Amino acid sequence: MPIFQLNDTPVFPHPSLAEDNGLLAVGGDLSVERLLAAYSNGIFPWYSQGDPPLWWFTDPRLVIFPEEFKVSKRLARTLRNTAFQISFDQDFTRIISLCAAVREEHGEGTWINSEMQEAYEDLHQAGYAHSVECWLDGELAGGLYGVKLGNVFFGESMFTRISNGSKAALVALVTNLKQQGVTLIDCQMTTDHLVTFGAREIEGSEFRRLLQLHIPHNLTTESQ
């Protein structure tokens, strides 16, 4: 299948036209309008510094249904016995920066380049991108960030500085999202780590059906 070249109009080809590896399109920008158009169709940007934006739709898709989220007894006991403190949207800039920095420290490389960080800052200011901070003794122990549209949360990245810091942030996130009535959490890529929390793969067509069901059809830059 061809890789679609995007123009200045914030629209995308149908996700079913993505290649087997998930690559759908190249080019365009990272404006709030384009990112909203992407996420509402299950498409996300992922590319290296210096490359043009690459847009992906992975199929099958790893998701968490909040009611299926699982926390092991061992982790639950650890979290009860550790004085973690959780906050939401208190330091988005630092969270996204550390998600990139910690990956690089571990030699993993990162797609969260300066352009991506600026774009998600804009998305945060528009009320769509959110962070969870996990603190221990006044220091950031871990955290995560993602995008919320309607009743769907799209997880982007997480990091930990102290053992179980990111897990504490994830547990707090899911608890908070359930209280807000969120019905679906997108994990994008399948990992054994997320599967242990109850994440499972669904077909891309089913994923898109759920997005259409739980995301408003006419998104604006008003807070979600």
PyMOL commands that set and color helices and strands:
alter all, ss='L'
color gray80, all
select helices_A, chain A and resi 15-17+32-39+66-68+73-81+92-105+114-125+165-180+192-195+204-214
alter helices_A, ss='H'
color red, helices_A
select strands_A, chain A and resi 4-6+23-27+44-45+54-56+61-64+85-88+129-136+139-149+152-160+184-188+200-202
alter strands_A, ss='S'
color yellow, strands_A
deselect
rebuild
show_as cartoon
